[in-house]
Amino acid sequence: MPSHIPSLAIEATGLVKTFGSNRAVDGVDLRVPAGTVYGVLGPNGAGKTTTISMLATLLRPDGGSARVFGHDVVREPHVVRQLIGVTGQYASVDEKVSGIENMIVFGRLLGLGHRAAKAKGLELLEAFGLAEAATRPVGKYSGGMRRRLDLASSLISQPPLIFLDEPTTGLDPRTRGQMWDVIRGLVSGGSTVLLTTQYLDEADQLAARIAVIDRGRVVAEGTADDLKASVGTAALQLRLGDPTQAPAALAAIEAVLGVAATATPEAARLTAPMADPDRITDLLVRLRGQGIHLAEVSVQKPTLDEVFLTITGHAAEDEEVAA
């Protein structure tokens, strides 16, 4: 990275936005390292889109401050807009014209000549797997194709910072996976991505760091592993070949691991908190020595779903009233 580019792509302190009596964003702090995917995780209405709108100079903050690559979003909005690309939850392309015509329009709006806009548009359509549909009216595109076109159009100026506001909303699993590959490619190419999502697996897969936002506030921040570790240790799961051996297996777990395990009602599956992974081998040796047959052994880390539920008291998919 050139020395003149700040190490932080985004630095926001105490951002506030109110709509009447509703405090949609209530003192958000963000530090987004350049050259990474940074996830902002939260349910609908948590304040994610409003936060992005302020960072992208689309809304003026009512309080706090924010800088994009060192440039203040309020005092230097024109500079900030040259550094960013924004893709919203729903496609902003014109469905009546073709994919390449949409790309040319976006390029011309950004100051490119017609020839340069067309060349860049064709290059991006190829990169996003849309070359064969370049001359087809966008109204005939599938939902996934339109989302990819929308993302491609936001990249025609090759911005160093890209805001992706729930980019995979409504996509099928295959197309979501393709979009994940595209996002990874953006970072490999040197861009920084701020990704808002309500899909916990998406944040887990893509983001180097994650801010959990709820009711307009950042309630937790860190890597996915940091957040998972904050709510507890991994769990050891055992499935018994003979459910009648459950009492003996539970006793062995308590004796070796020093923790109490739980059993499913049919007593075939046992779960125990795993504070010391090195003791698992000792437990397996004990169970084998006692003639307790295991049909399955696995270790389950806490999920981001559990993190969100523990931190906020409700699931990530819950709807909120906030804007």
Helices and strands as residue ranges (DSSP letters): E 8-19, E 22-33, E 37-41, H 48-55, E 63-68, E 71-72, H 77-83, E 84-87, H 99-109, H 114-127, G 131-133, G 138-140, H 143-154, E 161-165, H 173-188, E 192-197, H 200-206, E 209-214, E 217-222, H 224-229, E 235-240, G 243-245, H 246-257, E 262-263, E 269-273, G 277-279, H 280-289, E 294-300, H 304-312
